[in-house]
Amino acid sequence: MKFAVPGIIAAVVGAVLGAGVVLGVTAGASDNTRPEIDRTGNADSSLLNQVEYGSR
């Protein structure tokens, strides 16, 4: 019984630290920038100004 309480405390602290590390690494590694749109297509050769790829 004298090992149960420290074991439970250690498990809770480990779980909280582990969750914090996972969330921190995920937030740090996430890419929150919007990609630039390539608008170099030929509007005259597209249907309704939407470039089509491949043969139809």
C-alpha positions as semicolon CSV with decimal commas, in nm:
position;residue;x (nm);y (nm);z (nm)
1;M;0,000;0,000;0,000
2;K;0,286;0,239;0,067
3;F;0,399;0,204;-0,296
4;A;0,053;0,254;-0,449
5;V;0,015;0,627;-0,384
6;P;0,360;0,729;-0,520
7;G;0,304;0,496;-0,817
8;I;-0,030;0,657;-0,900
9;I;0,120;1,005;-0,862
10;A;0,411;0,913;-1,089
11;A;0,172;0,771;-1,350
12;V;-0,044;1,084;-1,348
13;V;0,257;1,316;-1,371
14;G;0,403;1,108;-1,653
15;A;0,076;1,112;-1,845
16;V;0,041;1,489;-1,808
17;L;0,402;1,554;-1,913
18;G;0,372;1,313;-2,205
19;A;0,054;1,478;-2,330
20;G;0,217;1,820;-2,298
21;V;0,521;1,710;-2,497
22;V;0,308;1,555;-2,772
23;L;0,089;1,865;-2,801
24;G;0,393;2,095;-2,793
25;V;0,579;1,905;-3,065
26;T;0,265;1,886;-3,279
27;A;0,202;2,259;-3,247
28;G;0,565;2,338;-3,322
29;A;0,580;2,115;-3,628
30;S;0,249;2,223;-3,781
31;D;0,260;2,439;-4,091
32;N;0,010;2,723;-4,062
33;T;0,099;2,913;-4,376
34;R;-0,134;2,940;-4,672
35;P;0,019;2,819;-4,999
36;E;0,045;3,062;-5,287
37;I;-0,193;2,994;-5,574
38;D;-0,039;2,947;-5,918
39;R;-0,239;3,172;-6,151
40;T;-0,013;3,139;-6,455
41;G;-0,265;2,937;-6,660
42;N;-0,376;3,057;-7,003
43;A;-0,726;3,198;-6,951
44;D;-0,802;3,192;-7,325
45;S;-0,759;2,816;-7,345
46;S;-0,968;2,736;-7,040
47;L;-1,337;2,669;-6,997
48;L;-1,506;2,934;-6,777
49;N;-1,161;3,053;-6,664
50;Q;-1,086;2,715;-6,504
51;V;-0,779;2,543;-6,639
52;E;-0,843;2,183;-6,737
53;Y;-0,568;1,924;-6,721
54;G;-0,543;1,623;-6,949
55;S;-0,747;1,536;-7,254
56;R;-1,124;1,517;-7,229
